[in-house]
Amino acid sequence: MDINLFHASTGHVNEFLMRETAKQQGVRLVREMQPCVGCVEAKDGRAPVPRRGTHAAVPFGKVHVDLTGPSSDALDGSRYLIMFVDSASRWQRGYGMRAKSYTLKFVQWFLADMNGIGTPGCFRMDNGGEFTGSAFTSFCCAAGIWREYTAPDASKQNAVVESAVWLAMKGGHAARRHILAMGHVDLSSIPNIGVNGHRLWLASALWASA
């Protein structure tokens, strides 16, 4: 695909992130990148990154990120739930992953899923090693994404996403309990979903967060 057309279709993201998105989607880019008038004009009027603690004024100006786990193995082997929540619109997206070491991979996956929507101006997260490691920080710098970290033991600074994770897990648990309460459904008779369907924790949490 013509790299300039792909650039426009991905919401005028920078070249690094655009190539990462193409790689994630299996798109082969051809021709040379040409100067983009729209990007030049946008950069001239770009607003500063919101200060720590402020509420993003535009969609995807700031995206809150958090994860929970480890839990028991889900059906696909995932043990963690990673959640992304837009500060302005409260739009959210969750993914299951097998280990914290997959965090960067799922951040890239999230950005690929945002194809055509735009690029986050900032990620807000805690000081976990998965967010402070050199691979993650280098990727964010190359992609032009600012990083904000919450202070130790200050969960309220990232309450937007922590609340979303809690509601997803609680909603998923309630859904499984509802199924168990239905007398004509016997989860124990269904292979591979575990006692009382506990291996459905991820699927039910993602359903609750949709």
N, C-alpha and C positions, 0 to 999 in steps of 0.2 A: 504494500500500500504506500502511496506517496506520503512521505514523512510530513509534508506541510498540511495535507488534508487530515492526517491523523492528529497533528497538533491542534487543529481547529476543533476536531470532533471530541477531543479530550478536555475541552474547556480552557485551552491555551496554557496548559501547565508547562513548567520549564523542561528543557530538553532531557535532563537526567531522568526526571520522574516519568516523562513521556516514554522514554526507551524502556524503563522498568515496567511500565504498564503494558507496552507492546510485548515484552518478553513473557509477562504473566499470561497474556491472552493468546500467545502463539502467533502474533502478527509480524510478518516480515516487512520491514520498512525499507523503502528505496528512495533514491535521489538525495540531494543535499538540502539541509535545513536553510531556508531563506529568512531574512529579517522579517519580523512580524510587526506591522504597523500598530495593530491593536494592542500588542503586548507593550510596545514602547510607550504608547499613550497611557496605558493603565499604570505602568511603573512611575510615570511622572506624577500621578495623582494618588499613589498608594498611601493608605493611612498607616500610621505606626502600629506596631504590634501592641495589643492591649496590655496594660500594666498588670502585674500580678494581683489577682483577686478581683479583677473587673469582669463584668458579664459581657461576652462578645456581642457586638451590635449587629453583626451580619452573619448569615448562615456559614458555618464551617470556618469562621474566624478563629474559633478555638474548639478543639475536640478533646473531651475528657476520656482518659483511657484507664482501665483497671482490670484486674483479673482475680479470680477466686479459685481455690483448689489447694492441694489435690483432693479430688473425690474418687470414688470407686470408678473402675473403668466403665465408660459409656459403651454403647453398642459399637461405635467406631474406634474404640480404644482411647478416646479423649479422657483426660483427667482434670483439665482446667477449662474454665469459661473466661474468655477475654471479651470485654465489652467496650464499645466506642459510643459516646453520646455527644451530639453537637450542642454546644453551650447555648446558642441562640434559639434553635427550633426544637430542641430536645429529641430530634431524630436519633435513632439508635440502631446499632447493628452488633450482633454477637456471633462468636465463633467458638467451637470446641477445639482444643489442642492437647496433644499428648504430654508435652513438657514445657516448662518455661523457656527452654532454649529455642522453641519455635516462635517466640514472640515477634521477632523481626519479620519472619516469614508471613505471619498473619497481619502485621501492620501493612506490609506490601500488598497482601491480598485485599485488605480493606481499601487501600488507595486505588487498586485496580477496579474494585467494585464501584468506586466513586467516579469512574470514567464518565466524562461528560457533565459532571456536577461541579467539580472544582477541586482545588488542592487546599487542605487545611492550612491555615496560617500558623497554627500553634497546637501542640499536644500538651495537655496537662496530665501529669501522672505522679505517682509516688517515687521514692528513691530506690526502688527495687533494682537489683543488679541487672535484670532483663531490660531496664530502661536507661541505665547509666553506662552500660558496656560500650566499648569503642565501636563495635559494629553498628549498634543502634544509633549512637550519637553521630557517627560519620555519615550514615544514611540520611538522617534528618538534615544535617548541614548541607549535604549535596543536593537534597530535594528542596531546600529553602524553607524548611519547616522549623519554626521556633520551638524550643522546649521549655516548659515551666514545671518545676518540681515542688511538691508540697513539703512543708516543714515536717520534721519527724513528729509523730504522734499528733498530727493535725488533720485528722480524717475529714473534718468539715470543709477543708479547702478543696476537696475533690468529692464532695457529697453528691453532686449531680450523678456521677457514674456509679458511686458506691450504692446509692439508693436504687439505681436501675438494676444493678446486679442482685441486690437483696430481693427486689420485687420479682425479678425473673425466677430466682431460685424458689422463693416462697410460692409464686403462682404455679410453677411446675410441680412442686410438692403437693399443692392443693389439688391439682388436676389428677395426679396419680392416686391420691386418697379418694377422690370422687369415683374413679374407676373401680377401686377396690370395694367401695360401698355399694356398687351396682351388683346385686346378687347374681346376675346371669353372666358376669365376666369373671373368669378364673385365670388370673395372670400366671399362676403356677403351672398351668398347662401349656403355656407358650414357651418354646425353647429359647434359651440364651438371653432372656431379659432379666434373670436374677430373681431373688426372693422379693416378692411384692413389687416386682417391676423396677427395682432400684437402678438397673442399667439404662432405664429410660430418663434418668435425671437430666441429661443434656438436651435431648429432644424436647422434653416437656418445658425446660427453662427457655429454650429458643422459641418455642411456641408461645409461651407466656410473654416474651419480650417483643414479639412481632407487632 
